[in-house]
Amino acid sequence: MRGRQAVGDATLSTYKRVASKDVDGNYTNEARLQGLGKEGGNPPWSKSLPHIVIATIASFLFGYHLGVVNDTLESISIDLGFSGNTLAEGLVVSMSLGGAFLGSLFSGSIADYFGRRRSFQLCALPLMVGASMSAMTSSLPGMLTGRFLVGIGMGLGPAVAALYVAEVSPTYVRGTFGSFTQIATCLGLMGSFFIGIPAKDTKDWWRVCFWVSVIPAAVLALSMELCAESPHWLFKKGRSAEAESEFERLLGGLHVKSAIAELSKSDRGEEADTVKFSELFYGRHHRIVFIGSVLFALQQLSGINAVFYFSSSVFKSAGVPPDTANMFVAVVNLSGSCTATILMDKLGRKLLLLGSFSGMAVSLFLQVIAASSFVSRETSVYLSVGGVLLVVLTFSLGAGPVPSLLLSEMFPNRIRAKAMAFCMAVHWGVNFFVGLLFLRLLEQLGPKLLYTFFATCCLIGFAYVKKNVLETKGKSLQEIELALLPV
């Protein structure tokens, strides 16, 4: 804790040093964060919207493949001959997480080398191949290989989507557009639930569920040929003329000069250098990378995935069928994500995170009370169901959509792709261990202690965000970079 506090104090002192530069007419921190390059009014959001929508197909596929085995796992295990083998069933579910860890770890290098558009197309390739293998296989090894390949695409897609959306969105709607990725993930989950409903009664329907996902993956790969490349990446590669052309497509001709001027302000002659992973830990921006990594770890330690895993049994105790329970959770998740879209550029990222972590802590404590012996059976059921829905709702309002957007805004252009890749790898690593250990810890510790741990992590998340996170609402990426520039 003392190390984290030192990092936080150092980060804040960095902000203060930058803010103190108000002598001799230099920009202060406040001036940097208010209105550089905004003289011509706001560019039209409609120009960049189609590009954003295409990019969010990657997030849709991410959500779809997270949920596709929920209703189909029983049928898959019977057809492939491993029914009753809990280890094999667990591997089918978690193999994609291992692939996602690997995909996210290399997503930064891929995005920096090939560009954002080509990275989306490379993401679509393992998604198509892996889903096809899963649909055609007649053995457990074939299914595991397909799930692993799908996982690589799942790990690569969301990381690149966060980069792309942040870099092609107009500043004043970047939060709104950034939350589209979370909405797409929710729609993917809902789509997998709907398509999976007939799996228990229709032979080989689970194969259809995998085949269906090949269509949006192919649409993503083909549609990216028509989308704009990130001007930030082009500028970073020294292709200024192409960056201007893409800015014109995304923002309109009136805003090209101001956009290029802002990019030039943050270009300090370093952009052509290759960024090594060691720079993320020992370089000038290591504190921001540390903040981002801890934020993603706290997102997963909030217990949201454990709540998802356990929600079916909670609803079952209330007499709600599993399919209906899944839809309840998905609808609440989608409703919260849509609300976050409206609030992201009004209330700001930091306030949504603070409200989300505190709301999740309260919701998890409701679960603790529900598991207590002094609560009646009927009251316990109501508290459990209400707690699950409230956890999902508060998560979808902030802790779900905000971190990936916030970090893609805070990381400087030079390290943005690799820093996001590392933080997403932390996300997948913690996610894997929470999923792996949850049921065993639940048996050994019981729900009261386990949910108390998750609630405590949420309270730590609240304090951490309050101390370390800078508000980025309404600020261009270059303004944010200059404000956080180590001195």
N, C-alpha and C positions, 0 to 999 in steps of 0.2 A: 504493500500500500504506500509505503514511504517513497518508493521509486516512482510510482505512478503520480504521487503528489508533486515530486520534483519535476517530472516531465511536464505536468500541467502548469506549475509555476513558471517554468522556463518558457513554455508556449505563450503564457499570458504576458510575460515580460517582453517577449518578442513583439507582441502586438503593441505594447506600451512604447517600445523603442521606436517602432515605425510611426506611432501616433505623435511622438514628440518632435517629428521633423516639420515644425511649423515656423522655423526661423528662416529668414532670408527668402520668404515666398515659396518655399518648397511645399509640395502636397502634404497635407496631414492625412492620417489614416481615415478620418471621417470624410475628407474631400475625395480620397481615392474611392471610397465606397458610395459616393453619391453623384452620379451624373456625368462621368467621363464619357464622351462619345454619344450623348443622347440629345444633341441639339436638333436633329431632324425629326423628332417624334418617333413613335414606335413603328417598326416595320410590320407588314401584314403577316399575321400568324398562318393564314391560309396557304401561303407558299411552301412552308416547311411541313405542314401537317401530313400530306400524303407520304412523305419520306419517313416521318415518325411512325405512321400506321404500319407501313411495311416492316420497319425494324422491330416493332412489337410482336410480330409473328414469332420471333425467336422466344419471347417470353411466354407466348401462348403455348408453344410446344414444350417449353420447360414445365409449365403447369400441367399440361396434358400427360406427359410421361411420369410426373410425380404421382398422379392419381390413377393411371390406366390399370395398374395391377390390383387396386383395391377390391373391385368387384369380380375380377377375372382370375385371381390367384387360385381359388379353389378348383376351377375348371382346368386351369393350366396344370396344376399338380396332379390331377387325375389323369389327364390325357398324356402327360409326359412321364408318368410313373413314379412320382415322388410324393404322393399324397400321404400325409401324416409325418413326413420328415421335416421337422420345424427348422432345422439348420438349412436345408435346401430352400425352403420357402423364404427364410430370412435372407438368403443370398440373392434370390430373384428380386427381392425388394431393394436390398442395399447395394447390389452390384453397380447400379447406376450412380450411386453416391461416390463410389471409388472412381468411376470414370469421370464424374463431374469434378472431383478434386484435381485429377490430372488435367482435364480440359481447362479449368480455370487457372491453373498454375502457369500454363503456357499461353493463355489468351493474350497477355500483354505483349509478348514477343511476336505473336502472330499478327496482332492488330497494328503494331508498330512497323512490321516488315511489309505486310501485304496491303495495309490500309484497312479502313473500317468496312467498306463494301465487300471486298474479297473475303474478309474474315467471316462475314455473315454467310457467304456462299460455302466457305469451308466448314462452317458450323452445320449447315444443312446436309452436307455429305454424310457424316456418320449418323445423323438422325435418320436419313433415308435408308442407308445400308443396315443399320442396327435394327430399325423397326421391321424391315423386310426379313432379316434373319430370324427375328423373334416370331414373326407371323408364319414362317415356313418350317421352322424347326420341328424335329420329332424327338429331340433329346434335351436333357437338362444342360449339358455343356453348350449346345447351340443357343439355348435361351440366355444363358449367362453371358456368352460372348456378345449376343445382340444387345442385351441390357447394358453391358459395359461400353459398347460403341455409342449407344444412345446417350449414356452418361457423359461421354466426352463432348458431344454436341450440347448437352444441357449445361455443362460447365463453361463452355466457350461463349454460347449465345447471350446469356444475361449480362456478362461482363462487357462484351462489345456493345450490347444494346444501351447500357448505362453510359458508356463513352459517347456513342453516336448521338443519343438524344440530347445529352448535355452540350455537345459541340455544334449541333445544327439548329437548336431551338433559339428563337428570339429570347432575350433576357427576361422580358416581362411575363412570359408564359412558360419559362423553362421548368418551373415547379409543376405546373399543370401537365405539361407534356411528359415530364419525368414520371409522374404517377400513372401514366398510361401503361407502363410496363407492368405495374402491379395489377392493374385491372385486367390486362391480357393474361397474366398468370392465373387470376381467379377464373376467367372465362375458360381457360384451358382445363383447370380442375373440374369445373362444372360440365364441360363437354365430355370429359372422360367418365364422369359419373353417369351422365345420360346415356352415353353409348354403351356403357358396361352393364346397364340394367338387365338386358336379355341374356347375359352370359350364363347365368345359372340354369336357365331352362332351354337354351338353344345350343346344340352341339357345334363346336368349333367357332362359336361367336367371338371368343377371345382373339382368334386370328384376325377377324374383321376389325377389332378394336386397334390392333397394331397396324394393319394395312391403311386404315383411315388417316393415320398421322403422317403418312408419306405425302399426302396431297398438300397440306400447308407447308411442309418442308420444301417441296418442289416449287411452290409459289414463291416462297422466300428467296430461293436461289435465283429464279428467273427474274423476279421483280426488282432485285437489287441492281440488275443491269440498267434499269431506268432511274435509279435513285442517285442523288448527289453524293459525292465523296465528302468526307469531313474537311472543311477548309482549314481547320486547325492542323490536321495531319499533313495536308498538302503544303502549308506554310512551313511547318516544321521540317519538311523534306526539301525546302528551298524552291518549291514550285509555286511561286507567288502569283503568276499569271493565272494558273488553274484555280488557285484559291479565290482570286477575285471573281472568276467566272462562276464558281460554285456559290459564293456569297450572293451574287446577283440572282441565281436561281432560288436561293433560300430566303433572301431578305428584300430583294428588289434593288434596282440600280441606284436609288437615292442613298442607300445605306452602305454601299460597298466601301467607299473611302474611309468612313469612320470605323468600320469593322476591321479593315486592314491596318489602320492607324493604331487601334487598340492592340491588335496582335503584335505590332512592332514594338509597343511599349514594354511588353513582357519578354521580347526576344533579346537576350543579352549575349548573343553570339555563341550559345552553348548548344543550340538545338540539333546541330548536325552530329554531335557526339553520340556514340552508342551508350545507352544507359545500362549499367550492370546492376544485377540484383543486389550486390553488396552496397550500392549507393542508397538503397532503400533503408538500410539498417545503420549505416555510418555516415551517410552524406548530409548535406545541409538541410534536407527536408525530412530527416528521419523521424522527427517529432510528429509531423503530420501523419506519416505512415503508421506510427505507433497508435495515434489517436484513432485512425480508421480501423486498424486491426482489432483494437479493444472494443470499438463500437460494434463491429460485426460479431465478435465473440459474445458480447452481452446480448445482442439480438437473439442469438441461438440459446444462450443460457437462461433466457426469459422463460423457456419451457414451452414455447409455442408449438413445436413439433410433437412434444410429449402430449400436449393437450389434444392435438389432432389425432394422435394414435389412440388415445384413451377415450375420445369423445363417443365412439360407437357404443362402448360398454356403459358409459354414463347415460346415454339416451335409452339404451336397452332397459336399464333399471327403471326408467320412467315409462316403459311400455311403448317406446317409439321404435319402429323398424329401422334397421341399419341404413337402408337406401334413403329413407325419409330424413334420418339424422344427418347423413352426408350432405343432402341438399339444403337442410337448415343451415349447417355450418358454411356451406359454399355461398349461399345467398347473403348471410351476414357478412362474410368476408368481402364479397363484391360490393355490398352497400357501403361498408366502411371505406373501401378503396375509392369508390366514386365520390364519397364525401371528402376524402383527402385531396382529390383532384381539385375540388372547389376551394379548399382551404389553404392549399400549399403556397399559393402566391398572395394570399390575403393575410394569414396569421404567421407564415414563415415556417422554416424547417425546424428550428430549435424549439419553438413553442409546441409544435405537433409532437416532437420526440419526448419532451417533458411530460405532456399530457398523456401520451401513450404509455410510457414506462410507469407512471404513477397509477394510471387506470388499470394496467395489467397487474400491478402489485395488489390493488384492492380486490380485483377479480380472483386472483389466486388465493388470497386470504379467505375468500368466500368458500373456496374448495377445502381449505383447511378446516373451517368451521363445519362444513358439511360432513367431514370425516370424523368429527368429534363425537364422543359417546353421549354427551348431554343433549344432542339434537335429535328430535324425533325422526322416524323413518321418512315421513311425508315431507317434513321441512328439509331433510337432507337431500332428497331428490330434487326439490325446487332449487335449492342453493347450488347443487352440482350442475344442473342443466343451465341455470342462469349464469353461473360462473364461467362455464365453457363458452357460452355465446358472448359474454362480456369480454372475456380474454381475446377471443377472435376479433371482435369489433374494435377494441382499443388497439390491438396489434395492427390491424389493417389501416388505422387512422394515422399511424406514425412510424412505429418501429419496423413495420413491413416495408412501406414504399420509400421512406426517407433516406436510410443510410446509403444505398447505392447511388442515389441522386446527389446527396450532399457531398460524398467523397469524390465523385466525378467532377464536382464543382471546385472542391478545395485543392485537389492535387494540381500542381503546376503542369503546363502542357508537356514539358520535357519528360516527366516521369509518370504522367497520368495513366497510360495503358498498363505499365508494369506494376505500378502501385495498386491499381484496381485489381489486377490479376492476383497479387499477393493477398490482398484483403479478402477477395472472394475465395481464395484457397483456405484461408483461416475460417471463413464462413462454412465451407463444406466440411472441413476437418472437424469442427465443433459439432456440426449437424450430424455427422456420422457417429461420433461417440455418444451424443445424446440419444440417438435412435438405437444404438447398440446396447447401451447400459440401462435405458429407462425401465424396462420391464423387470430386470434383475434388481435394480435399486428399489423399485416399487414393492417387490416381494420382501426385501431385506429391511428396508427402512419404514415402509408403510406410506400411505398417501399424505399424512400430516407433515412428516418431516421432509418429504420430497418436495411438496408444493410450498412449504415454508422456505426451502432453499431457492426455488425458482422465484418466489416473491422477493426474497432478499436480493437476488441478482437484479431484479427490476428496480429496486430502490437504489442499488449501487449504480445502475444505468442512469437513473434520474440525476443523481449527484454528479456523475461523470460528465453527462451532457451539459449540465448547468455550468460546470467549471471549465470545460475544455472546448466546447463546440462554438464556432463562430457562425452567426447568422449570415446567410448568403442570399436571402430573398431580394430580388430586384437588382442584383449586382452582376455585371458582366464577368466572365471567367477571368479576364485580364485584371479587372479591378480586385477580384478576390486574390489572385496570385500576387499582385503588388502589395496588397495589405498584409499577406502572410510571408512576404519575402524576408528571409533571414538577413540580418544586418551584421 
